[in-house]
Amino acid sequence: MESFTTTSGDFGKSSRHPHPNSTGLPFPTAVPAIPATVQLGITIAFTALYGILFLIVFIQLWLILYYRYKRMSFQTVFLFLCLIWAVLRLTLFSFYFEDR
């Protein structure tokens, strides 16, 4: 068994494990996980993919209207939800361009 030495004002602290910053060195700074150029490329790719998804779903909804299929069906509701999702994601990724 290990024995921990504590003084009256040092409850629960071990003499073997000093405070992380007791060496006097500054804390490490945070760096981005990926470089800015990679992040910009990923943002462009996602914006393009969600734009393509928006166009495909929009065309599908217009085809449903043009050929007079049932307007209130599971397919129409699903396509409308996909359209809303694509618009929200396009809005999100467009704000990433403004932050640069």
C-alpha positions in Angstrom: 0.0 0.0 0.0 1.1 3.5 -0.8 1.3 6.0 2.0 0.5 9.6 1.1 1.9 12.4 3.3 -0.4 15.3 3.9 0.0 18.3 6.1 -2.9 20.0 7.8 -3.4 22.5 4.9 -2.7 20.0 2.1 -5.6 17.5 2.3 -5.9 15.0 -0.5 -2.7 16.1 -2.4 0.0 13.7 -3.0 3.7 14.6 -2.8 4.3 12.4 -5.9 1.9 14.3 -8.2 2.6 18.0 -8.2 0.3 20.6 -9.7 0.5 20.5 -13.6 1.9 24.0 -13.8 4.2 23.8 -10.8 7.2 23.9 -13.2 6.6 27.5 -14.0 6.2 26.8 -17.8 3.2 28.4 -19.5 0.3 26.3 -20.5 0.4 24.9 -24.1 -1.7 26.9 -26.6 -4.4 25.3 -28.6 -3.7 24.8 -32.3 -6.2 23.9 -35.0 -6.8 20.2 -35.6 -6.5 20.6 -39.4 -4.8 23.3 -41.5 -6.9 26.2 -42.8 -6.4 25.1 -46.4 -7.8 21.7 -45.7 -10.7 23.2 -43.8 -11.5 25.5 -46.7 -11.4 22.5 -49.2 -13.8 20.5 -47.0 -16.1 23.5 -46.7 -16.2 24.0 -50.5 -16.8 20.2 -51.0 -19.7 20.1 -48.5 -21.2 23.3 -49.9 -21.1 21.9 -53.4 -22.5 18.5 -52.3 -25.4 20.1 -50.3 -26.0 22.5 -53.3 -26.3 19.5 -55.6 -28.6 17.7 -53.1 -30.8 20.8 -53.0 -31.1 21.0 -56.8 -31.9 17.3 -57.1 -34.6 17.4 -54.4 -36.0 20.7 -55.9 -36.3 19.1 -59.3 -37.9 16.0 -57.9 -40.5 18.2 -56.1 -41.2 20.1 -59.3 -41.6 16.8 -61.2 -44.2 15.7 -58.6 -46.2 18.9 -59.2 -45.8 18.7 -63.0 -46.9 15.1 -63.4 -49.7 15.6 -60.8 -48.7 12.9 -58.4 -50.2 12.8 -55.0 -49.0 15.9 -53.2 -49.5 14.6 -49.7 -47.5 11.4 -49.7 -44.6 10.0 -47.8 -42.3 10.7 -50.7 -43.3 14.4 -50.9 -42.9 14.9 -47.2 -39.5 13.2 -47.2 -38.3 15.3 -50.2 -39.6 18.5 -48.5 -37.7 17.6 -45.3 -34.6 16.9 -47.4 -35.0 20.3 -49.1 -35.2 22.1 -45.7 -32.2 20.1 -44.4 -30.1 21.0 -47.5 -31.0 24.7 -47.2 -30.1 24.7 -43.5 -26.7 23.1 -44.2 -26.0 25.4 -47.1 -26.7 28.3 -44.8 -24.4 26.9 -42.2 -21.5 26.3 -44.6 -21.9 29.7 -46.3 -21.2 31.3 -42.9 -17.9 29.5 -42.8 -16.8 31.5 -45.9 -17.6 34.8 -44.2 -15.5 34.0 -41.2 -12.3 33.8 -43.2 
